[in-house]
Amino acid sequence: MLNGFKRSYKGRIVDEVYTRLGQTDYQASSRSCARRTPGGVRVYPGGMGSRSSGSIRRRACAGSSRCTRCITVDEISITALKHAALGQYETRYWSPDLKNPANQKYVSDYRKKFARCRCFYGAQSYDGILLIDSAVRAVKGNLSNKKGWLRR
């Protein structure tokens, strides 16, 4: 994802600050970002991105900086992030608000069955199964037909 962002980003990337896997204290890295007064900060996804939200938001994203995230502020994490998520831009490939019939059916069916909204991890799994199903159907169950799989 980061390489894709860097390939398409038109502005100047001032620096890249990486943290250790499993790191829990983000004060030093967020201070480092804040000293550079960036126009924006791109934060990594997942649990570490969620845990770093408070520190990064207070320091690195202060003032006019934009704080963008990918797959961090979602239907699952918003209850834990609370105010730390305010003002951040979230990018991802799926949302329960997408206005197309397949998505609206998926969200509606999920809410009926589980009485809550599904997150994008579930949508990704659902899409993956549908893709596999369409490929199996395309080769009429003949899984050795590799060319048929590739056409899907």
C-alpha positions in Angstrom: 0.0 0.0 0.0 2.8 2.4 0.9 4.5 1.9 -2.4 1.3 2.4 -4.3 0.8 5.7 -2.3 4.3 6.9 -3.1 3.9 6.1 -6.8 0.8 8.1 -7.2 1.4 10.9 -4.7 2.2 14.2 -6.5 3.6 16.2 -3.6 7.0 16.0 -2.0 7.6 13.3 0.6 9.6 14.9 3.4 10.5 11.8 5.3 9.4 8.3 6.2 9.4 7.3 9.8 9.0 3.6 10.6 8.4 2.0 14.0 9.2 -1.4 15.3 6.5 -4.2 15.0 4.6 -4.3 18.3 5.8 -0.9 19.4 3.5 0.7 22.0 5.1 4.1 22.6 4.9 6.6 19.7 6.0 9.8 21.3 9.5 10.0 19.8 8.3 9.2 16.2 5.4 11.6 16.5 7.7 14.4 17.8 10.0 13.7 14.9 7.1 14.2 12.5 5.9 17.3 14.2 9.4 19.0 14.0 9.2 18.8 10.2 5.7 20.5 10.2 4.4 18.3 7.4 1.4 19.2 5.3 0.1 15.7 6.0 0.9 12.5 7.7 0.1 9.0 6.3 -0.3 6.5 9.1 0.0 2.7 8.8 -3.0 0.4 9.1 -4.2 -2.0 11.7 -3.9 -2.2 15.5 -0.6 -0.4 15.7 -2.1 2.5 13.7 -5.1 2.6 16.1 -2.8 2.6 19.2 -0.7 5.4 17.8 -3.7 7.6 17.0 -3.6 9.8 20.1 0.1 10.6 20.0 0.2 11.2 16.3 -3.0 13.2 16.3 -1.7 15.5 19.1 1.7 16.1 17.7 2.3 15.1 14.0 -1.1 16.1 12.8 -1.5 19.2 14.8 -2.5 22.5 13.2 -3.3 22.4 9.5 -1.7 19.0 8.8 -3.9 16.3 7.4 -3.7 12.8 9.0 -4.7 10.1 6.6 -5.0 6.4 7.5 -5.7 3.3 5.6 -7.8 0.5 7.2 -7.5 2.0 10.8 -10.6 4.0 11.5 -13.5 1.7 10.9 -16.7 0.3 12.4 -14.7 -1.8 14.8 -12.0 0.7 16.0 -14.1 3.8 16.2 -15.5 2.9 19.7 -11.9 2.6 21.0 -10.5 5.6 19.1 -13.3 8.0 20.0 -12.1 11.6 19.7 -8.6 10.6 18.4 -10.3 9.7 15.1 -11.8 13.2 14.6 -10.5 15.1 11.6 -8.7 12.2 10.1 -9.1 11.0 6.5 -9.7 7.3 6.1 -9.0 5.4 2.9 -10.1 1.9 2.2 -11.6 -0.3 -0.5 -15.0 -0.9 1.1 -17.6 0.9 3.2 -21.1 -0.1 4.4 -22.3 3.1 2.7 -21.4 2.1 -0.8 -24.5 2.6 -3.0 -24.7 -0.5 -5.2 -27.2 -3.3 -5.0 -24.7 -6.1 -4.1 -23.2 -4.1 -1.2 -26.6 -2.9 0.1 -27.8 -6.5 0.1 -24.7 -7.7 1.9 -24.9 -5.1 4.6 -28.7 -5.6 5.0 -28.4 -9.4 5.2 -25.5 -9.1 7.7 -27.4 -6.7 10.0 -30.5 -9.0 9.9 -28.5 -12.0 10.9 -26.0 -10.5 13.4 -27.7 -7.2 14.5 -24.7 -5.1 13.8 -22.7 -3.7 10.9 -20.0 -5.7 9.2 -16.5 -4.3 8.9 -14.3 -4.3 5.8 -12.5 -7.5 6.9 -15.8 -9.4 6.5 -16.5 -7.7 3.2 -13.0 -8.7 1.9 -13.7 -12.3 2.9 -17.1 -12.2 1.3 -15.7 -10.8 -2.0 -12.9 -13.4 -2.0 -15.3 -16.3 -1.7 -17.5 -14.9 -4.5 -14.4 -14.6 -6.7 -13.4 -18.2 -6.0 -17.0 -19.3 -6.6 -17.1 -17.5 -10.0 -13.8 -19.1 -11.0 -15.0 -22.6 -10.1 -18.2 -22.1 -12.0 -16.3 -20.7 -15.0 -14.3 -24.0 -15.3 -17.4 -26.1 -14.5 -15.6 -27.5 -11.4 -12.6 -28.6 -13.4 -9.9 -27.2 -11.1 -7.1 -28.4 -13.3 -8.2 -26.0 -16.0 -5.6 -23.3 -15.1 -6.3 -21.2 -18.2 -10.0 -21.0 -17.3 -9.1 -19.9 -13.8 -6.8 -17.1 -15.2 -9.6 -15.7 -17.4 -11.6 -14.9 -14.3 
